[in-house]
Amino acid sequence: MNTAFKPPRLPFSANYRQNALLHLIFATAVCYILLHAMAIIFMIVYPDNTKIVMSQIVVPQIGLKDWNSVAHKPWTLLTYFWGHVSFWNLISNMIWLYCFGSIIQNLTGYREIILLYISGAVFSALIYALLTLAFPNWSSPGYILNAQSGVMTIAVAALTLAPKYRYYLGERMNIPIVLVFVIYLLLNVMAGMQGNTATLILLGTAAAIGFGYMRLLQHGYRPGKWLYSKLGRVENIFTPNEEKRSNNHESRRSNTYKHIKKTSHYSQEYIDQLLEKIHDKGYESLSHEEKNALFKASREDK
């Protein structure tokens, strides 16, 4: 594996502009606040009918239910995964999103995260809605307002990308991603399945999309790069002075698919061994000397 490398920062300490994972978490939190702020307003305006207004008017406009609902309100395919009714459900989903999303962002860069997350949530919901057209009994008894499908997409994609990855909690303590994924299934999926066919379909489809997306990425197809290049052109129309700086930064951006040139101090074979170690065990598995060597190699490669 030949890659260019720059020591990754922690996902929350990275530059906000190029931290797609933080963008998703922040946007989801804002949507939760807005939804519950609306509930507070209705509590003041309609103190006796707040729950009725929320459950019969507001939630149906943003939640996912079945094909008939999607046919009349197609925008719900894009809104259902931003809302959360329960605060603890929000926290749980965001922790798992961070847990798995940080792997993808560190190994592939920030450009794939948002598209992967949204495409998994939207297409799994669309497939689910189409299935309810043929099998009405599979419809959810209530409106789905949850980010589980997007998180499942990210989780499976991370597992597909780095099945041997380990979370290092210290120099001697580490947890394999497979075990973390199993815990995620037990705590966050099976607890919500309890006879709910809609949840099974939605999460199963999201898992398949996460796997397929990552396999395409591993074979050189990068949808996120195409999307960001288009958005960058639009942005440069309004901020042309940023183009040069953006291009200079992208030329230095490290990810697992860029080629690294030989340097005068470190052999290509040695660099490849270190990058393989990161791919399998994570950046924290490197010794202090190995981190310095990889950092110097990336600096000389510029």
N, C-alpha and C positions, 0 to 999 in steps of 0.2 A: 504494500500500500504506500504510494508516494503522495505525500501531502505537504502543504505549507502549514506551518504551525506558529501560533502566537499564544503564550500562556493565557488560557481563558480566565475571565473574571467570574466571580459568582454572579448568577443571573440577575440578582437585585442590585448589584453594584455596577453593572455595565451601563454604558451610555444609554439613557432613556430613549433617545431617538432610534437606536438600533437594538432595542430590547423588546421584541415582539411579545415575549412571554409576559412581561410586565404590562404591556399594552392591554392584553386580554384580561388579566386579573383586574386591572384598574377599571376597564370598561364594564366588566361584569359587576363589580362592586358599585359603580355609579348607577347602573340599571336597577340594582337591588334597592339602593337608596331612593331613587326616583319612584319606584313602584310603591314603596312603603310610605314615602312622603305623600303620595296620592291618597293612600289609605287614611292617613292622618287628616288630610283635608276633608275627605268624605265623612270622617268621624265627627268633624266639627259642623259640617253643613248638614249631614243626614245622620244625626246621632243614633236614631232608632233603626236605620236601614243600611248601615255601613257594610255589613257582611253581604247583604243582598246585592248592593251596588257593585261591590268588588267581584263577587262570584258570578254574577249574571250579566254584568256589563263590561267591566274592565278586563278580567281574566280571559273571557272568550275572544277578545280582540287581539290578544297576544299569545295565547296558549295553543298547543297542538292537540287535536282530538282524533279526527278521522278524515276520510276523503271529502265528505260533504262539507266539513268545516274548512278544509284547505281550498276547495273549489270556490267557495264564496269569499274566503279571506286568505289568498295565497301568501300574503306577507307574513303570516304566522310561521311559515317555514324559516323565516329569518329572525323571528322575534322570540320564539319559545325557549331557546337555549340561553337567552340573556337574563331571564327572570328566575327568581327563587322565592318561594313562599317562606321557607324556613331559613333563619340566619345560620343555624348549624349545618344545614344542607349546603349553603353557600360556602362556608368555611371549609367543609369537607372536600367539596369539589375543587376549590382553589388550591388546597394543599396537594391533592393528587395531581392537579394540572401542573403545579410547580415541580413536583417530584419527578414526573415523567417528561414534562416539557423542557426542563433544564438540560436533560441529556441530549435531546434533539437540537436544541439551540447551541449547545457547546460543540457538538460534533458536525453539524451541517450549516451553522450560521442561523441568523434570525429570519431569513427571507421565507422559509417554508412553514413556520409555526402558524401564522394567522390563517393562511389559505388551507392548510391541513385541518385545522380545528373547525373552521367554518364549513368547508366542503364535507367533512365527516358528519357534522350536525345536520346540514341541509339535505344532503342526498340520502342519509339514513331516514330522515323524516319523510322525504318524498316517496321512498320505496315503501315505508310503513303505510303511508296514506293510500298508495295504490293497492296494497294488499288488503286494506280494509274495504276497498271498493268491491273486491271479489269475495272477501270473507268478513262480513259486517260484525260477526261475533268477536273478532280480534280487536275491535276498537277499544280504546281506553275508556274506562267508566267515567273518568273526569278529564280535565284539561291537563296536559303535560306542560309543566313550566319548570324546566330543569336543564342543567348543562351536562348531564351525564353522558349523552351521546358524543359530544365534543371531547370530553375528557377520555372516554373510552377509545376514541380514534387516536388521540395523542398517546395513550398508554400502550396500545398495540403497536403503533408505529415505533415507539421507543424500544419496545421489546424486539421488534423485527430488525431495527437498525443495529442494536448492540446487545444481543442475547446473553453475552458473557459479562456485561457491565456489572460493576459492583459499587455500592455506595459505601464509602469509607468514613466510618465514624471515629476513627483513630488509626494509629499506625498498625495496630494488630486486630482491630475489629472492623469487619466489613459484611455487607449483606448483598447477596446476588439479586439482580433485578427480577429474576424469575420468582423468587420468594416474595418480593415486594408486590409483584403483579398478582400473585395468588392471594395475598392478604387484601389487596384492593378488591378483587372479585368477591371474596368472602364478606368483607365489611360493607362495601358500597353497592354491589350488584345483587347478590343473593338476598340481602335484606329487603330490597325493593321489588324482588320478583314475585314472591308470594301470590302465585296464581294470576299475575298480570301479564298476559300474552303480549300486550303492546310494548312493555318494557323489554321483554325478551327479543322481540323483533327489532326494536330500535337499537338496542345495544349490540346485538349480533351483527346487524348491518353496518353499524359504525365500526365495529372491530374489523370487518372485512375491508372496509374502505381504508382504514388506517394501514392495514397490511399491504393492500394493493398500492396505495400511494407511496409507501416507503420502498416497495420493490421497484417501482418506476424510478424513484430517486436513486436507488442503488445502481440502476442500469443507465444512468446519465440523463434522465429526463427531469428537468427542474422547473415545474410550473410556477413556483414562487419567484424564481429569478425573472421569468417572463413578465409576471404581474408587476413586480417592483420596477422593472425597466420601463414599462408603460406608464406607471404612476410617476416615475422619476422624470419622464419627458414632460408630463403635464406640469409637474412642480417646477421644472426648470424654465418653463414659459413665464412663470410669475416671479421666480427667484433665480435668474440666470447666473448670478454671481456665486451661487452655491454649487454649480455643476462641477467646477474644477476641484473644489474641496471634496465633494462627494466621490468623484472618480479616484482621487488620490487615496481616500480612505478605503474604497473598495479594492484597490490594488494591493492593499496590505491585509485585507480581511482573510483570516484563516478559516478553513473548513476541510473536511475530509476528502474533498474531491479536487483540490488544486495541486499542481505539480510543484515540487520543491527542487531547486537547482543545487548542484554540489557546491559546497563552500570550501574555503581554503583550510579550515580547521577541523571539520567533522566530515566523515565519510557518509555517503548516501545510505550505506547499509546500516550504520549506527543510528542515523536519524529515523530510518524506516522501522527499526526495532523499537525505538522509543514511541513512535506513533502507534505501532501495533499494541504496545503495552497500554497506551491511553485508551485506545478503542475497546480493549478487552476489560481493563480494570479501572479506568478513570484517571484523570489527571493527578489526583492526590496520591496515586500509587508510585509516582516518580520520586526518586531521591532528590535532595537539594542540588546535587551536582548535575543530575540528569535534567532538571528543570532549567538550570542555568545554561547548559549546553544547548538545549532546544531553543531557549530564548535567544541566545547569541546567533544560532544558525538562522533563525527567522529574521533577525536584524540584518545579517549579512546578505540575506537573499533579496532585500529590498532594492 
